[in-house]
Amino acid sequence: MRSIFQKSLISLVLAFLTGACNLDQGLGPLETQISGKITFFATNLRPDNVGEVRVAALLNFPPSGLGDVVFSEPIDFLGDTISYDLFLPKGEYPAVVLLWKPRGENWSFNSLLGVYGFAPPLEFNLLPVSINEETPVITEVDMLALWNFAGSDGRMNGNITFQGTPPPDTEALLLVSLTQPPNFDNLLFSLLFLGGLPLPVSASQNPLSYQLKVFNGTHQFIGLFWKGVGTPLEELKLIGFYRDPAMQDQPGNVEMPENGTVNNIDFIADFNTLPDGIRP
């Protein structure tokens, strides 16, 4: 069942570091705003404990805390589609995303439902918005809300140590967990076995501490893929992966218990392997 819905999620790119925050944010009257439509995917898999869903515009990528996020008012998440408005001060926003939180819990950058720039099935971008005098209002900032990944109950923690320098045409770094080893001759098919939402990361911190939300079960591959500007999805390049402690040339398995946490999933990502990347 899960892999059926994953077919529309091959190319999702997100822009978050993990963390939790309380929401206590208000903006005075503004005439500058973005607006759009939210389309909810896999509504039958929506968790029973959803408390709120909000659109969030990021002031920085990745966000370091609540001060880097401008939230909308709560939006109605019970239907299939809903329109929203988010009033924003003038400025540059590198990403617009959709977050949800369980009842009685704080907001977390892990609880992601969608991102502006994801167009299923095979296109993904992290699209910024710029609010200024020339464009005070931006419409059609539409997003897909992905309820099927809201039920990921595991947490995978680790550190990525970067070597080399990111190429100038770097568009995204995507941390991916797969329930089956990837087939590099048919990478799009391999991405049908996503173990959770892919996590875009930044190489600005070295080493980078990450937390990846995943489903329980066996994860046979955890790796970091590089995407250049205009690079097709089938040509993503692997620059690092978690290795088997006993056989360093092989990917290591991770067993994720239900509602569990696995730590120390550390590995090296080497930009010097580009443009070809690596194959385990």
N, C-alpha and C positions, 0 to 999 in steps of 0.2 A: 504494500500500500504506500509506504513512504516513498519508494523510488518512483512511483507514478508522478507524484507531485514534484519531485526533484527534477524532472525533465524540463520544467519551466524555470529552473533556478541555476542553470549551469553557470551563468556568468554574473552572478550578483556580486557587486563590490560595495563594501561598507567602509566607514572611516571612523573607527572607534578604538579607544583604549578602555579598559574596564574600570568600573568604579561605581559608586552609588552616591546619590545626592538628594536632598530634600528640595522641593519646589516651592519657592515663595517669591514669585517674580511677577511684576506688573509693569506695563508701559502706559505712559500717558497718551492722550489722543494723538494719533498719527495719521497722516495721509499717504504714507508710503507703506507698501504691502506687497506680499505675494499671495496668490490664490491658485487653487487647482482642485483636482478630483482624486479621491482615494478609492481604489477598487480593491475589495477584499477577496483574497484567494484562499480556497479551502476553508470556507466558513464552518464546515462541519467539524473541523479540527481546532476550532477556537477554544482555548482553555476556559473552564468554568469560573476561574478566579480572577478574570480581568477586571481591574479597577478603573483604569483610565487609558486612553490613547490620545497622544498629542503629536502634532507636527513640531519639529525642532530645527531651527536654522543654526548652523555652527559658525562662530566667529573665527575659530582657529581649527586647523587640521593637524594632528588629531586634537580633540578637546581635552583640556586638562581638568575641567571641573564645571560646575554649574555656571560660573561666570562667563564661560565660552559658548553658552547656549541661550537662544531666545525661543521660548515655547509659545505655542498657540493655546487657545482655550481648549478644553476637552472636546473631542469630536465623537459623534455617535458611531459606535463600532458594531452595532447589532445587525446592520443591513449588508447589502452587497456593494453599494457605492455611496459616497457622501462627498459633498463639496466643502471646502474649508477656506478660511482667510487667516493670514498671519501678518499682523502689523509689525513692521520692522523699522528701526532707525536706518538712515542712509549708511551704506557701508558695503564691504565685500564679504560675502558668505561663501566659503569654499564648498559647502555641502548643505543639503536639506534632507532630513531623514524623518522617519516615523518611528516613534517609541511607544511601548506599552509598559504598564506596571501592574503587578498583582494587587488585589485589595489589601490594604494594611501595610504595604511595603513601600520603600523609597524608590525613586527613579534610579535606574542603572543603565549605563551605556551598553551593557550586554543585551538588554531587552529590546532588540531591534526588530521591526517588522518590514521596513522598506527604505528605499533610498531614491532620491530624484536622480534619474539617469539610467535606471534599470529598465530595459525594454525587452521583454521576453520574445522569443526564446534565446536569441543568440547575440544580443547587443548589451554591452554594459559600459557605463561611463560614470564618473563622479562629477556631476555638473554643478558648477558654481552659479550663484546669482549675484548681481551687482545692482544695488539700489542707489540711484543718484538723481541729480536734477533732470537729466535727459530721460531716465526710465524710473519714475517714482513708483510705478505699479507694474508687476510682472504677473501675467496670467499663465494658465496651463502648466503650472508646476505640479504635474500629476505623478502619482506614485502607486505602486502595487503593494498591498499589505499581505504578508506571507504568513498566514496563521499556522501552516504546517510545520514551521520551524520554531514556533513559540513553545512547543512541548519538549525541547531539548533540555534534559535534566542533569547533565554532567558538566563538570568543569575541568578543563585540561590546562595546567599552568606550566610555564617554562620560560626560558631565556633564549633569545636568538642573538648570536654574536656575528656581526657583519665584518666581512673582509673585502677590501677593495673599495671602489667609489662607484655610486650609482651612475649609469650613463645619462647624458643630458636629455635623452628622449624617454626617460623613465616616466610611465604614466601611473602604474600601480604595482604594489607588492601584495600578493594575495596569499594568506596563510590558509591552508586547506587540510582537512582531515578526511580520509577516504576509508570506507569499510572494506575495500578491495585494493590491491596494488594497482597503480595506474598503468595503462597501456599507452606508451608514448607514440605509438603509430596510430592511435585513435583516441586522442586525449579527450575529445568531447564526450565520447561514450563513457570513459572512465569517470568523468565528473558527474555522471548519474548516480554514483555511489558516495555522494557527499555524506559525511557523518555529522554534519551540522552546518550552520551558515558559515561561509568563508569569511575570514576577517582580514580586511585591508590593514596594513601596518605601515609605519613610517620608519625609515632608517636614520632619523634624526637623533635617536637615542641608541647608544651602543655600549653594552648589550641592551637589547630591548626585552623588557618583561611583558609577557602577554598572558591573557586568559581567554581560552576558546570554549564557547558553549557547544556541547556535542550531545548526541544521543548515547544512551547506555549501550554496551555491547563491545565487540572487538573492532578496533581501528587498526588497519594494517599498514597505513601510510599517513605520515604527517610531514608536510613539506611546504616550502615557500616558493611561489611562482612569481616570475617577473613578467610584466606586460609593458611593451613600449608603445608610444603614441602610434595609433593606427595598426597595431599588431592584431591579427585575427586571433580569436580564442584558441583555435586549433594549433597556434604557434606560440602559446605561452611557454616560457622557459623556466625549468626548475633550477634554482640556484642553491638549494640546501634542503636537507631532510633529516628527520630523527633517525638515528642509526641503532641497530641492534647492538647492545653492549658486548655481546659475545662474538658477533660477526660484523665488523665495522663497515663492510662494503654492502651490507644488506639493510633494508628498512626495518625498524623495530616496531613490534606490535604494542598496542596499549589496550589493556582491558579496563573498560569503564563500567564500574558498578552502577546500579540504579541510584539516582540522586547522589552520586559520588563525586569525589575530586581526586585527580591524579596529578602529582607534582613532578617537577624536575624533568620535563620533556624538553630538554635543551638540545640545540644543534647549531651548527655554523652555516651561514649563508654567504656565499662568495660571489661578488660581482665580477671577479676576474674570470669566471667561467663563461661569461657572455662573450660573443653573441650566441654561442651554441647551447649554453647551459650544460647540465649534467644529466646522466641517466644511471640510476642505481644498477 
